[in-house]
Amino acid sequence: MLFRSPDANAQATIRQAVLDVAPGAQDPYWRAQLVSKLYSIGAVEDGIKLAEESARMFPQDLSLWHLVAIAYEQTGRARQAIPWREATVRMDPLNTDFKKSLAQDKVAKA
């Protein structure tokens, strides 16, 4: 096996390193990378917090809004995903995947 998941100690170290460097990341691409790293090690709540903060810092960056929406969707919190998903649809109204996800979120919320 070329790659293996980091153990709990490594995950904690990675999590802390990401959280330490995040405030200095002033580029939306790098912030999205940090969010993705948090998600990949299972630090979803930290990832959501950073993604929300980043989306507010860079309101025109579609990928950051999408990262918030998918985290809520994949953790069964459709109601919380809706405003983030609505923003992705407004930013990219031709994206049928975003529209489909929004419709699914609205059904799941009901």
Beta strands, then each sheet from edge to edge (+ up, - down):
end
